[in-house]
């Protein structure tokens, strides 16, 4: 009973100390508000308003059909230019794509000669160039196939081997029908901030106590290292949990209008479990670092690999097998997985319970290790 009472009052002291630190408060507010908004609103992984120019040297029905198929919002209205202006316009950045339709293109298609269309791409806009090239290929192939199919019998014979698709691919995109990047990046921005800010807040709490000399005062009081460390874990975890819930409801659902498919309460329960691991990492780093600059360097070495390799940016299946096996032992990987399953897929506790169990077991083991390390460091200080 005394242990719980001591943890409560120590956590209260920790919260008061945090609320008197304007830098940390600004970091929390910025991380769960403006940072999430910018992450969702400014980053796009889909083609939008692709700048396309066309050199139409054929001026046929087929060439006009191809040009008319490049529609907004994926493409800006195509602009016609002369062949001599292709290189200069690409060099000046006026267009990202230039489509060159050669003379007699329609005649060669109807004659079964399989002519080539040239697509010039400014690949300095890497994501847009890659996506746009694929979209352009699909548009051109579809229009040629449809045009050839309509003229079957009038101009063509099956012996001419015109590539007409025997089936239509019906694509149905689940959970994000319009491939809207902000639906993914907004939520994952919150998930990443849970990881990053929990570590830095807990670690800074230890270093701040040491730099101000108050750690020595705590150690001479009738308190155990377990109570001191657990109070910091609970206090900082509570702050991050509240900030996460407010950001999810006010910013993601309210301002950004991003739909949440699953239960927010279920996600928050899993986030609270994960925060014991993340704050324990901060406690562990705080016992190693002797100053805030050292903590910052250790934070970069630990927190960013956890964030980048947890599966939020790149699927685990795409990673090196050894690296994937190592990351499967990290609670951050399971936290990202159940966050996506709950918030995007609408999964219930019957689906993600084993993720919760893994986060609890692995995170609890590391929490115990961090507490042992803090006890050893406290004994040396005393």
BAFI-759749 format. One record per residue (C-alpha): z negated, y, x negated; residue number from 1; chain; residue in three letters. Coordinates in steps of 0.001 Angstrom, whole numbers. Last residue first. Layout:
<rs>
r w: Z v: Y u: X resi: NUM chain: A resn: ALA
...
</rs>
This chain:
<rs>
r w: 3408 v: 6677 u: -24087 resi: 382 chain: A resn: UNK
r w: 7040 v: 7262 u: -24981 resi: 381 chain: A resn: UNK
r w: 7451 v: 3682 u: -26233 resi: 380 chain: A resn: UNK
r w: 5836 v: 2324 u: -23045 resi: 379 chain: A resn: UNK
r w: 8109 v: 4507 u: -20918 resi: 378 chain: A resn: UNK
r w: 11212 v: 3165 u: -22708 resi: 377 chain: A resn: UNK
r w: 10074 v: -420 u: -22100 resi: 376 chain: A resn: UNK
r w: 9302 v: 306 u: -18442 resi: 375 chain: A resn: UNK
r w: 12694 v: 2023 u: -18029 resi: 374 chain: A resn: UNK
r w: 14470 v: -987 u: -19557 resi: 373 chain: A resn: UNK
r w: 12608 v: -3338 u: -17269 resi: 372 chain: A resn: UNK
r w: 13488 v: -1147 u: -14284 resi: 371 chain: A resn: UNK
r w: 17147 v: -1107 u: -15329 resi: 370 chain: A resn: UNK
r w: 17197 v: -4905 u: -15615 resi: 369 chain: A resn: UNK
r w: 15631 v: -5268 u: -12170 resi: 368 chain: A resn: UNK
r w: 18244 v: -2927 u: -10713 resi: 367 chain: A resn: UNK
r w: 20914 v: -4993 u: -12477 resi: 366 chain: A resn: UNK
r w: 19707 v: -8143 u: -10723 resi: 365 chain: A resn: UNK
r w: 19403 v: -6335 u: -7399 resi: 364 chain: A resn: UNK
r w: 22964 v: -5027 u: -7707 resi: 363 chain: A resn: UNK
r w: 24299 v: -8517 u: -8368 resi: 362 chain: A resn: UNK
r w: 22360 v: -10073 u: -5478 resi: 361 chain: A resn: UNK
r w: 22657 v: -7213 u: -2971 resi: 360 chain: A resn: UNK
r w: 26316 v: -6460 u: -3700 resi: 359 chain: A resn: UNK
r w: 27127 v: -10166 u: -3440 resi: 358 chain: A resn: UNK
r w: 25256 v: -10511 u: -132 resi: 357 chain: A resn: UNK
r w: 26955 v: -7463 u: 1357 resi: 356 chain: A resn: UNK
r w: 30320 v: -8882 u: 365 resi: 355 chain: A resn: UNK
r w: 29252 v: -12188 u: 1981 resi: 354 chain: A resn: UNK
r w: 28452 v: -10344 u: 5189 resi: 353 chain: A resn: UNK
r w: 31898 v: -8749 u: 5306 resi: 352 chain: A resn: UNK
r w: 33664 v: -10803 u: 7999 resi: 351 chain: A resn: UNK
r w: 30811 v: -11613 u: 10397 resi: 350 chain: A resn: UNK
r w: 29455 v: -8078 u: 9843 resi: 349 chain: A resn: UNK
r w: 32527 v: -6631 u: 11504 resi: 348 chain: A resn: UNK
r w: 35954 v: -5686 u: 10185 resi: 347 chain: A resn: UNK
r w: 37706 v: -2579 u: 11561 resi: 346 chain: A resn: UNK
r w: 40564 v: -2862 u: 9081 resi: 345 chain: A resn: UNK
r w: 40379 v: 612 u: 7558 resi: 344 chain: A resn: UNK
r w: 36666 v: 1531 u: 7634 resi: 343 chain: A resn: UNK
r w: 35164 v: -1969 u: 7522 resi: 342 chain: A resn: UNK
r w: 37632 v: -3806 u: 5280 resi: 341 chain: A resn: UNK
r w: 38170 v: -807 u: 3016 resi: 340 chain: A resn: UNK
r w: 34441 v: -222 u: 2546 resi: 339 chain: A resn: UNK
r w: 33928 v: -3996 u: 2154 resi: 338 chain: A resn: UNK
r w: 36362 v: -4093 u: -758 resi: 337 chain: A resn: UNK
r w: 35188 v: -862 u: -2424 resi: 336 chain: A resn: UNK
r w: 31593 v: -2120 u: -2410 resi: 335 chain: A resn: UNK
r w: 32673 v: -5547 u: -3684 resi: 334 chain: A resn: UNK
r w: 34362 v: -3981 u: -6698 resi: 333 chain: A resn: UNK
r w: 31457 v: -1593 u: -7300 resi: 332 chain: A resn: UNK
r w: 29069 v: -4573 u: -7304 resi: 331 chain: A resn: UNK
r w: 30627 v: -5718 u: -10614 resi: 330 chain: A resn: UNK
r w: 31015 v: -9442 u: -11300 resi: 329 chain: A resn: UNK
r w: 34529 v: -9416 u: -9816 resi: 328 chain: A resn: UNK
r w: 35327 v: -6808 u: -12463 resi: 327 chain: A resn: UNK
r w: 34991 v: -9367 u: -15266 resi: 326 chain: A resn: UNK
r w: 37279 v: -11875 u: -13556 resi: 325 chain: A resn: UNK
r w: 39888 v: -9179 u: -12915 resi: 324 chain: A resn: UNK
r w: 39770 v: -8086 u: -16555 resi: 323 chain: A resn: UNK
r w: 40399 v: -11660 u: -17693 resi: 322 chain: A resn: UNK
r w: 43225 v: -12120 u: -15178 resi: 321 chain: A resn: UNK
r w: 44911 v: -8797 u: -16144 resi: 320 chain: A resn: UNK
r w: 45153 v: -6612 u: -13093 resi: 319 chain: A resn: UNK
r w: 47653 v: -6637 u: -10218 resi: 318 chain: A resn: UNK
r w: 45578 v: -9021 u: -8079 resi: 317 chain: A resn: UNK
r w: 42623 v: -6644 u: -8383 resi: 316 chain: A resn: UNK
r w: 44552 v: -4073 u: -6383 resi: 315 chain: A resn: UNK
r w: 44957 v: -703 u: -8138 resi: 314 chain: A resn: UNK
r w: 43370 v: 2561 u: -6983 resi: 313 chain: A resn: UNK
r w: 40324 v: 1360 u: -5035 resi: 312 chain: A resn: UNK
r w: 40237 v: -2017 u: -6747 resi: 311 chain: A resn: UNK
r w: 37064 v: -1494 u: -8780 resi: 310 chain: A resn: UNK
r w: 38926 v: -841 u: -12025 resi: 309 chain: A resn: UNK
r w: 39243 v: 2958 u: -11779 resi: 308 chain: A resn: UNK
r w: 35741 v: 3593 u: -10409 resi: 307 chain: A resn: UNK
r w: 33803 v: 1244 u: -12683 resi: 306 chain: A resn: UNK
r w: 35900 v: 2416 u: -15645 resi: 305 chain: A resn: UNK
r w: 35018 v: 6002 u: -14705 resi: 304 chain: A resn: UNK
r w: 31290 v: 5419 u: -14392 resi: 303 chain: A resn: UNK
r w: 30558 v: 3694 u: -17706 resi: 302 chain: A resn: UNK
r w: 32225 v: 5541 u: -20604 resi: 301 chain: A resn: UNK
r w: 32307 v: 8879 u: -18795 resi: 300 chain: A resn: UNK
r w: 28622 v: 8611 u: -17866 resi: 299 chain: A resn: UNK
r w: 27699 v: 7758 u: -21458 resi: 298 chain: A resn: UNK
r w: 29331 v: 11000 u: -22590 resi: 297 chain: A resn: UNK
r w: 27598 v: 13026 u: -19878 resi: 296 chain: A resn: UNK
r w: 24234 v: 11422 u: -20648 resi: 295 chain: A resn: UNK
r w: 24624 v: 12412 u: -24301 resi: 294 chain: A resn: UNK
r w: 25364 v: 16006 u: -23250 resi: 293 chain: A resn: UNK
r w: 22297 v: 15954 u: -20933 resi: 292 chain: A resn: UNK
r w: 19938 v: 14914 u: -23698 resi: 291 chain: A resn: UNK
r w: 18210 v: 11839 u: -25131 resi: 290 chain: A resn: UNK
r w: 20439 v: 9272 u: -23445 resi: 289 chain: A resn: UNK
r w: 19331 v: 5623 u: -23396 resi: 288 chain: A resn: UNK
r w: 16672 v: 5787 u: -20652 resi: 287 chain: A resn: UNK
r w: 18964 v: 7991 u: -18570 resi: 286 chain: A resn: UNK
r w: 21766 v: 5431 u: -18858 resi: 285 chain: A resn: UNK
r w: 19543 v: 2770 u: -17251 resi: 284 chain: A resn: UNK
r w: 18348 v: 5164 u: -14557 resi: 283 chain: A resn: UNK
r w: 21961 v: 6079 u: -13771 resi: 282 chain: A resn: UNK
r w: 22936 v: 2413 u: -13569 resi: 281 chain: A resn: UNK
r w: 19948 v: 1904 u: -11264 resi: 280 chain: A resn: UNK
r w: 21305 v: 4718 u: -9080 resi: 279 chain: A resn: UNK
r w: 24571 v: 2822 u: -8696 resi: 278 chain: A resn: UNK
r w: 22912 v: -546 u: -8011 resi: 277 chain: A resn: UNK
r w: 20423 v: 697 u: -5409 resi: 276 chain: A resn: UNK
r w: 23255 v: 2813 u: -3984 resi: 275 chain: A resn: UNK
r w: 25181 v: -365 u: -3171 resi: 274 chain: A resn: UNK
r w: 22657 v: -1419 u: -536 resi: 273 chain: A resn: UNK
r w: 22736 v: 2065 u: 1009 resi: 272 chain: A resn: UNK
r w: 26553 v: 1954 u: 1036 resi: 271 chain: A resn: UNK
r w: 26504 v: -1379 u: 2866 resi: 270 chain: A resn: UNK
r w: 24318 v: 46 u: 5610 resi: 269 chain: A resn: UNK
r w: 26502 v: 3170 u: 5710 resi: 268 chain: A resn: UNK
r w: 29597 v: 1018 u: 6243 resi: 267 chain: A resn: UNK
r w: 27940 v: -813 u: 9118 resi: 266 chain: A resn: UNK
r w: 26861 v: 2510 u: 10652 resi: 265 chain: A resn: UNK
r w: 30405 v: 3868 u: 10329 resi: 264 chain: A resn: UNK
r w: 31723 v: 934 u: 12343 resi: 263 chain: A resn: UNK
r w: 35418 v: 233 u: 12013 resi: 262 chain: A resn: UNK
r w: 38811 v: 1852 u: 12592 resi: 261 chain: A resn: UNK
r w: 38091 v: 5313 u: 11233 resi: 260 chain: A resn: UNK
r w: 40855 v: 7752 u: 12171 resi: 259 chain: A resn: UNK
r w: 41559 v: 10635 u: 9766 resi: 258 chain: A resn: UNK
r w: 41488 v: 13982 u: 11583 resi: 257 chain: A resn: UNK
r w: 41146 v: 15912 u: 8292 resi: 256 chain: A resn: UNK
r w: 38588 v: 18373 u: 9685 resi: 255 chain: A resn: UNK
r w: 36590 v: 16171 u: 12048 resi: 254 chain: A resn: UNK
r w: 36921 v: 12525 u: 11035 resi: 253 chain: A resn: UNK
r w: 37137 v: 13017 u: 7272 resi: 252 chain: A resn: UNK
r w: 35195 v: 16260 u: 6924 resi: 251 chain: A resn: UNK
r w: 32450 v: 16188 u: 9538 resi: 250 chain: A resn: UNK
r w: 31877 v: 12456 u: 10079 resi: 249 chain: A resn: UNK
r w: 32618 v: 10975 u: 6658 resi: 248 chain: A resn: UNK
r w: 31272 v: 13965 u: 4747 resi: 247 chain: A resn: UNK
r w: 28049 v: 13981 u: 6768 resi: 246 chain: A resn: UNK
r w: 27498 v: 10247 u: 6245 resi: 245 chain: A resn: UNK
r w: 28204 v: 10435 u: 2514 resi: 244 chain: A resn: UNK
r w: 25944 v: 13469 u: 2002 resi: 243 chain: A resn: UNK
r w: 23093 v: 11666 u: 3774 resi: 242 chain: A resn: UNK
r w: 23594 v: 8529 u: 1644 resi: 241 chain: A resn: UNK
r w: 23865 v: 10554 u: -1578 resi: 240 chain: A resn: UNK
r w: 20582 v: 12364 u: -877 resi: 239 chain: A resn: UNK
r w: 18815 v: 9141 u: 98 resi: 238 chain: A resn: UNK
r w: 20006 v: 7383 u: -3067 resi: 237 chain: A resn: UNK
r w: 18631 v: 10234 u: -5154 resi: 236 chain: A resn: UNK
r w: 15209 v: 9925 u: -3559 resi: 235 chain: A resn: UNK
r w: 15094 v: 6118 u: -3444 resi: 234 chain: A resn: UNK
r w: 16223 v: 5568 u: -7048 resi: 233 chain: A resn: UNK
r w: 13959 v: 8332 u: -8352 resi: 232 chain: A resn: UNK
r w: 10982 v: 6892 u: -6499 resi: 231 chain: A resn: UNK
r w: 11844 v: 3412 u: -7809 resi: 230 chain: A resn: UNK
r w: 11757 v: 4685 u: -11395 resi: 229 chain: A resn: UNK
r w: 8325 v: 6333 u: -11095 resi: 228 chain: A resn: UNK
r w: 6811 v: 3468 u: -9100 resi: 227 chain: A resn: UNK
r w: 8093 v: 845 u: -11534 resi: 226 chain: A resn: UNK
r w: 6847 v: 2864 u: -14515 resi: 225 chain: A resn: UNK
r w: 3332 v: 2543 u: -13013 resi: 224 chain: A resn: UNK
r w: 1247 v: 5492 u: -11882 resi: 223 chain: A resn: UNK
r w: -2368 v: 6403 u: -12545 resi: 222 chain: A resn: UNK
r w: -1268 v: 9584 u: -14378 resi: 221 chain: A resn: UNK
r w: -662 v: 9590 u: -18126 resi: 220 chain: A resn: UNK
r w: 2962 v: 8502 u: -17632 resi: 219 chain: A resn: UNK
r w: 3714 v: 11245 u: -15123 resi: 218 chain: A resn: UNK
r w: 2543 v: 14003 u: -17458 resi: 217 chain: A resn: UNK
r w: 4637 v: 12590 u: -20308 resi: 216 chain: A resn: UNK
r w: 7693 v: 12607 u: -18045 resi: 215 chain: A resn: UNK
r w: 6992 v: 16258 u: -17241 resi: 214 chain: A resn: UNK
r w: 8081 v: 17435 u: -20691 resi: 213 chain: A resn: UNK
r w: 10937 v: 19534 u: -19355 resi: 212 chain: A resn: UNK
r w: 13531 v: 17684 u: -21456 resi: 211 chain: A resn: UNK
r w: 12112 v: 14255 u: -20534 resi: 210 chain: A resn: UNK
r w: 11938 v: 14963 u: -16815 resi: 209 chain: A resn: UNK
r w: 15484 v: 16375 u: -16891 resi: 208 chain: A resn: UNK
r w: 16756 v: 13289 u: -18732 resi: 207 chain: A resn: UNK
r w: 15326 v: 10968 u: -16076 resi: 206 chain: A resn: UNK
r w: 16624 v: 13023 u: -13118 resi: 205 chain: A resn: UNK
r w: 19990 v: 13452 u: -14851 resi: 204 chain: A resn: UNK
r w: 20464 v: 9681 u: -14893 resi: 203 chain: A resn: UNK
r w: 19710 v: 9389 u: -11191 resi: 202 chain: A resn: UNK
r w: 22023 v: 12254 u: -10294 resi: 201 chain: A resn: UNK
r w: 24862 v: 11129 u: -12601 resi: 200 chain: A resn: UNK
r w: 24928 v: 7563 u: -11321 resi: 199 chain: A resn: UNK
r w: 24706 v: 8433 u: -7636 resi: 198 chain: A resn: UNK
r w: 27325 v: 11146 u: -8117 resi: 197 chain: A resn: UNK
r w: 29988 v: 8831 u: -9543 resi: 196 chain: A resn: UNK
r w: 29669 v: 5808 u: -7260 resi: 195 chain: A resn: UNK
r w: 29231 v: 7671 u: -3994 resi: 194 chain: A resn: UNK
r w: 31984 v: 10031 u: -5131 resi: 193 chain: A resn: UNK
r w: 34420 v: 7127 u: -5429 resi: 192 chain: A resn: UNK
r w: 33721 v: 5986 u: -1863 resi: 191 chain: A resn: UNK
r w: 34121 v: 9551 u: -558 resi: 190 chain: A resn: UNK
r w: 37482 v: 9931 u: -2308 resi: 189 chain: A resn: UNK
r w: 38447 v: 6499 u: -983 resi: 188 chain: A resn: UNK
r w: 38111 v: 7826 u: 2565 resi: 187 chain: A resn: UNK
r w: 40331 v: 10839 u: 1906 resi: 186 chain: A resn: UNK
r w: 42793 v: 8938 u: -288 resi: 185 chain: A resn: UNK
r w: 43600 v: 6308 u: 2336 resi: 184 chain: A resn: UNK
r w: 44250 v: 8345 u: 5455 resi: 183 chain: A resn: UNK
r w: 45577 v: 11128 u: 3219 resi: 182 chain: A resn: UNK
r w: 48463 v: 8912 u: 2081 resi: 181 chain: A resn: UNK
r w: 50001 v: 8543 u: 5517 resi: 180 chain: A resn: UNK
r w: 52032 v: 5319 u: 5560 resi: 179 chain: A resn: UNK
r w: 53035 v: 6067 u: 9162 resi: 178 chain: A resn: UNK
r w: 51517 v: 2927 u: 10689 resi: 177 chain: A resn: UNK
r w: 48287 v: 2948 u: 8638 resi: 176 chain: A resn: UNK
r w: 46177 v: -37 u: 9800 resi: 175 chain: A resn: UNK
r w: 49170 v: -2410 u: 10036 resi: 174 chain: A resn: UNK
r w: 52774 v: -1582 u: 9188 resi: 173 chain: A resn: UNK
r w: 55328 v: -3404 u: 11316 resi: 172 chain: A resn: UNK
r w: 58687 v: -3971 u: 9632 resi: 171 chain: A resn: UNK
r w: 61526 v: -5508 u: 11686 resi: 170 chain: A resn: UNK
r w: 64169 v: -6788 u: 9276 resi: 169 chain: A resn: UNK
r w: 67496 v: -7098 u: 11054 resi: 168 chain: A resn: UNK
r w: 69457 v: -10270 u: 10484 resi: 167 chain: A resn: UNK
r w: 72872 v: -11405 u: 9221 resi: 166 chain: A resn: UNK
r w: 73234 v: -8290 u: 7025 resi: 165 chain: A resn: UNK
r w: 76878 v: -7277 u: 6569 resi: 164 chain: A resn: UNK
r w: 78141 v: -7390 u: 2982 resi: 163 chain: A resn: UNK
r w: 81957 v: -7234 u: 3422 resi: 162 chain: A resn: UNK
r w: 83356 v: -10565 u: 2215 resi: 161 chain: A resn: UNK
r w: 87056 v: -9787 u: 2875 resi: 160 chain: A resn: UNK
r w: 87451 v: -13247 u: 4440 resi: 159 chain: A resn: UNK
r w: 85514 v: -12018 u: 7440 resi: 158 chain: A resn: UNK
r w: 88409 v: -9771 u: 8369 resi: 157 chain: A resn: UNK
r w: 88353 v: -5999 u: 8454 resi: 156 chain: A resn: UNK
r w: 90302 v: -3138 u: 9993 resi: 155 chain: A resn: UNK
r w: 89982 v: -3578 u: 13751 resi: 154 chain: A resn: UNK
r w: 88375 v: -7027 u: 13724 resi: 153 chain: A resn: UNK
r w: 85111 v: -5915 u: 12172 resi: 152 chain: A resn: UNK
r w: 85121 v: -2113 u: 12401 resi: 151 chain: A resn: UNK
r w: 81689 v: -1863 u: 14007 resi: 150 chain: A resn: UNK
r w: 80235 v: -4327 u: 11474 resi: 149 chain: A resn: UNK
r w: 81591 v: -2325 u: 8545 resi: 148 chain: A resn: UNK
r w: 80027 v: 864 u: 9860 resi: 147 chain: A resn: UNK
r w: 76687 v: -852 u: 10429 resi: 146 chain: A resn: UNK
r w: 76715 v: -2419 u: 6953 resi: 145 chain: A resn: UNK
r w: 77733 v: 864 u: 5303 resi: 144 chain: A resn: UNK
r w: 75036 v: 2792 u: 7179 resi: 143 chain: A resn: UNK
r w: 72341 v: 242 u: 6345 resi: 142 chain: A resn: UNK
r w: 73258 v: 9 u: 2660 resi: 141 chain: A resn: UNK
r w: 73265 v: 3809 u: 2316 resi: 140 chain: A resn: UNK
r w: 69916 v: 4254 u: 4047 resi: 139 chain: A resn: UNK
r w: 68250 v: 1387 u: 2157 resi: 138 chain: A resn: UNK
r w: 69461 v: 2642 u: -1227 resi: 137 chain: A resn: UNK
r w: 68357 v: 6194 u: -393 resi: 136 chain: A resn: UNK
r w: 64876 v: 4966 u: 524 resi: 135 chain: A resn: UNK
r w: 64567 v: 3044 u: -2754 resi: 134 chain: A resn: UNK
r w: 65729 v: 6010 u: -4802 resi: 133 chain: A resn: UNK
r w: 63401 v: 8298 u: -2882 resi: 132 chain: A resn: UNK
r w: 60349 v: 6159 u: -3613 resi: 131 chain: A resn: UNK
r w: 60972 v: 6087 u: -7357 resi: 130 chain: A resn: UNK
r w: 61992 v: 9739 u: -7612 resi: 129 chain: A resn: UNK
r w: 59099 v: 10923 u: -5446 resi: 128 chain: A resn: UNK
r w: 56590 v: 9082 u: -7611 resi: 127 chain: A resn: UNK
r w: 58125 v: 10232 u: -10918 resi: 126 chain: A resn: UNK
r w: 59021 v: 13857 u: -10302 resi: 125 chain: A resn: UNK
r w: 60332 v: 13962 u: -13893 resi: 124 chain: A resn: UNK
r w: 62772 v: 11298 u: -12662 resi: 123 chain: A resn: UNK
r w: 65440 v: 13797 u: -11593 resi: 122 chain: A resn: UNK
r w: 67770 v: 11359 u: -9846 resi: 121 chain: A resn: UNK
r w: 71560 v: 11067 u: -9801 resi: 120 chain: A resn: UNK
r w: 72864 v: 8677 u: -7145 resi: 119 chain: A resn: UNK
r w: 76426 v: 7456 u: -7725 resi: 118 chain: A resn: UNK
r w: 78210 v: 5509 u: -5010 resi: 117 chain: A resn: UNK
r w: 80200 v: 2419 u: -6025 resi: 116 chain: A resn: UNK
r w: 83184 v: 870 u: -4248 resi: 115 chain: A resn: UNK
r w: 83105 v: -2685 u: -2830 resi: 114 chain: A resn: UNK
r w: 86865 v: -3453 u: -2623 resi: 113 chain: A resn: UNK
r w: 86823 v: -4910 u: 889 resi: 112 chain: A resn: UNK
r w: 89669 v: -2729 u: 2165 resi: 111 chain: A resn: UNK
r w: 87433 v: -1102 u: 4744 resi: 110 chain: A resn: UNK
r w: 85016 v: -174 u: 1977 resi: 109 chain: A resn: UNK
r w: 87872 v: 1055 u: -260 resi: 108 chain: A resn: UNK
r w: 89267 v: 3228 u: 2517 resi: 107 chain: A resn: UNK
r w: 85830 v: 4695 u: 3238 resi: 106 chain: A resn: UNK
r w: 85301 v: 5597 u: -426 resi: 105 chain: A resn: UNK
r w: 88746 v: 7112 u: -945 resi: 104 chain: A resn: UNK
r w: 87256 v: 9776 u: -3226 resi: 103 chain: A resn: UNK
r w: 83752 v: 9147 u: -4637 resi: 102 chain: A resn: UNK
r w: 80446 v: 9889 u: -2857 resi: 101 chain: A resn: UNK
r w: 78090 v: 11586 u: -5324 resi: 100 chain: A resn: UNK
r w: 74459 v: 11798 u: -4164 resi: 99 chain: A resn: UNK
r w: 72261 v: 14263 u: -6045 resi: 98 chain: A resn: UNK
r w: 68514 v: 13745 u: -5881 resi: 97 chain: A resn: UNK
r w: 65611 v: 15884 u: -7118 resi: 96 chain: A resn: UNK
r w: 67359 v: 19175 u: -6412 resi: 95 chain: A resn: UNK
r w: 67054 v: 22774 u: -7596 resi: 94 chain: A resn: UNK
r w: 65185 v: 21713 u: -10746 resi: 93 chain: A resn: UNK
r w: 67260 v: 23881 u: -13087 resi: 92 chain: A resn: UNK
r w: 68452 v: 20859 u: -15063 resi: 91 chain: A resn: UNK
r w: 69365 v: 19035 u: -11841 resi: 90 chain: A resn: UNK
r w: 71378 v: 22029 u: -10640 resi: 89 chain: A resn: UNK
r w: 73130 v: 22319 u: -14014 resi: 88 chain: A resn: UNK
r w: 74015 v: 18618 u: -14099 resi: 87 chain: A resn: UNK
r w: 75487 v: 18486 u: -10594 resi: 86 chain: A resn: UNK
r w: 77300 v: 21839 u: -10563 resi: 85 chain: A resn: UNK
r w: 80734 v: 20566 u: -11705 resi: 84 chain: A resn: UNK
r w: 80777 v: 18047 u: -8853 resi: 83 chain: A resn: UNK
r w: 80607 v: 20798 u: -6249 resi: 82 chain: A resn: UNK
r w: 77643 v: 21152 u: -3926 resi: 81 chain: A resn: UNK
r w: 76791 v: 20152 u: -359 resi: 80 chain: A resn: UNK
r w: 73202 v: 20574 u: 746 resi: 79 chain: A resn: UNK
r w: 71260 v: 17806 u: 2476 resi: 78 chain: A resn: UNK
r w: 68670 v: 18922 u: 5076 resi: 77 chain: A resn: UNK
r w: 65288 v: 18236 u: 3452 resi: 76 chain: A resn: UNK
r w: 64363 v: 14596 u: 3332 resi: 75 chain: A resn: UNK
r w: 61418 v: 12431 u: 4396 resi: 74 chain: A resn: UNK
r w: 60494 v: 14726 u: 7266 resi: 73 chain: A resn: UNK
r w: 63383 v: 14979 u: 7927 resi: 72 chain: A resn: UNK
r w: 66648 v: 12991 u: 8003 resi: 71 chain: A resn: UNK
r w: 69064 v: 11517 u: 5467 resi: 70 chain: A resn: UNK
r w: 71267 v: 9588 u: 7946 resi: 69 chain: A resn: UNK
r w: 73656 v: 12548 u: 8387 resi: 68 chain: A resn: UNK
r w: 74845 v: 12153 u: 4783 resi: 67 chain: A resn: UNK
r w: 75722 v: 8486 u: 5304 resi: 66 chain: A resn: UNK
r w: 77499 v: 9152 u: 8590 resi: 65 chain: A resn: UNK
r w: 79505 v: 11993 u: 6993 resi: 64 chain: A resn: UNK
r w: 80600 v: 9633 u: 4201 resi: 63 chain: A resn: UNK
r w: 81646 v: 7014 u: 6748 resi: 62 chain: A resn: UNK
r w: 83696 v: 9455 u: 8837 resi: 61 chain: A resn: UNK
r w: 85487 v: 10678 u: 5738 resi: 60 chain: A resn: UNK
r w: 85119 v: 13673 u: 3450 resi: 59 chain: A resn: UNK
r w: 85751 v: 11492 u: 363 resi: 58 chain: A resn: UNK
r w: 84663 v: 13788 u: -2465 resi: 57 chain: A resn: UNK
r w: 81314 v: 14495 u: -863 resi: 56 chain: A resn: UNK
r w: 79025 v: 15764 u: -3620 resi: 55 chain: A resn: UNK
r w: 75670 v: 15750 u: -1879 resi: 54 chain: A resn: UNK
r w: 72401 v: 17500 u: -2716 resi: 53 chain: A resn: UNK
r w: 68971 v: 16163 u: -1798 resi: 52 chain: A resn: UNK
r w: 65508 v: 17758 u: -2130 resi: 51 chain: A resn: UNK
r w: 63011 v: 15201 u: -780 resi: 50 chain: A resn: UNK
r w: 60913 v: 16831 u: 1918 resi: 49 chain: A resn: UNK
r w: 58242 v: 14103 u: 1883 resi: 48 chain: A resn: UNK
r w: 58413 v: 10735 u: 140 resi: 47 chain: A resn: UNK
r w: 55058 v: 8988 u: 252 resi: 46 chain: A resn: UNK
r w: 52250 v: 8880 u: -2294 resi: 45 chain: A resn: UNK
r w: 50753 v: 12248 u: -1502 resi: 44 chain: A resn: UNK
r w: 47881 v: 14065 u: -3175 resi: 43 chain: A resn: UNK
r w: 46997 v: 17595 u: -2068 resi: 42 chain: A resn: UNK
r w: 45347 v: 16996 u: 1298 resi: 41 chain: A resn: UNK
r w: 43219 v: 13903 u: 694 resi: 40 chain: A resn: UNK
r w: 41891 v: 14593 u: -2809 resi: 39 chain: A resn: UNK
r w: 41667 v: 18294 u: -2040 resi: 38 chain: A resn: UNK
r w: 39510 v: 17562 u: 1001 resi: 37 chain: A resn: UNK
r w: 37335 v: 15062 u: -869 resi: 36 chain: A resn: UNK
r w: 36743 v: 17531 u: -3712 resi: 35 chain: A resn: UNK
r w: 36080 v: 20383 u: -1306 resi: 34 chain: A resn: UNK
r w: 33417 v: 18526 u: 666 resi: 33 chain: A resn: UNK
r w: 31543 v: 15536 u: -774 resi: 32 chain: A resn: UNK
r w: 31894 v: 16421 u: -4456 resi: 31 chain: A resn: UNK
r w: 31539 v: 20186 u: -3955 resi: 30 chain: A resn: UNK
r w: 28286 v: 19854 u: -2021 resi: 29 chain: A resn: UNK
r w: 26850 v: 17333 u: -4493 resi: 28 chain: A resn: UNK
r w: 27903 v: 19331 u: -7561 resi: 27 chain: A resn: UNK
r w: 26575 v: 22569 u: -6054 resi: 26 chain: A resn: UNK
r w: 23215 v: 20891 u: -5455 resi: 25 chain: A resn: UNK
r w: 23180 v: 19605 u: -9026 resi: 24 chain: A resn: UNK
r w: 23886 v: 23068 u: -10428 resi: 23 chain: A resn: UNK
r w: 21462 v: 24827 u: -8079 resi: 22 chain: A resn: UNK
r w: 18467 v: 22697 u: -9199 resi: 21 chain: A resn: UNK
r w: 15565 v: 23664 u: -6929 resi: 20 chain: A resn: UNK
r w: 16699 v: 21148 u: -4302 resi: 19 chain: A resn: UNK
r w: 16602 v: 18416 u: -6953 resi: 18 chain: A resn: UNK
r w: 13025 v: 19177 u: -7964 resi: 17 chain: A resn: UNK
r w: 11924 v: 19179 u: -4346 resi: 16 chain: A resn: UNK
r w: 13681 v: 15846 u: -3809 resi: 15 chain: A resn: UNK
r w: 11987 v: 14339 u: -6859 resi: 14 chain: A resn: UNK
r w: 8535 v: 15516 u: -5698 resi: 13 chain: A resn: UNK
r w: 9167 v: 13871 u: -2329 resi: 12 chain: A resn: UNK
r w: 10249 v: 10698 u: -4138 resi: 11 chain: A resn: UNK
r w: 7000 v: 10803 u: -6140 resi: 10 chain: A resn: UNK
r w: 5071 v: 11206 u: -2891 resi: 9 chain: A resn: UNK
r w: 6791 v: 8232 u: -1260 resi: 8 chain: A resn: UNK
r w: 6649 v: 6033 u: -4375 resi: 7 chain: A resn: UNK
r w: 2899 v: 6695 u: -4689 resi: 6 chain: A resn: UNK
r w: 2339 v: 5771 u: -1050 resi: 5 chain: A resn: UNK
r w: 4417 v: 2608 u: -1395 resi: 4 chain: A resn: UNK
r w: 2407 v: 1570 u: -4488 resi: 3 chain: A resn: UNK
r w: -891 v: 2394 u: -2813 resi: 2 chain: A resn: UNK
r w: 0 v: 0 u: 0 resi: 1 chain: A resn: UNK
</rs>
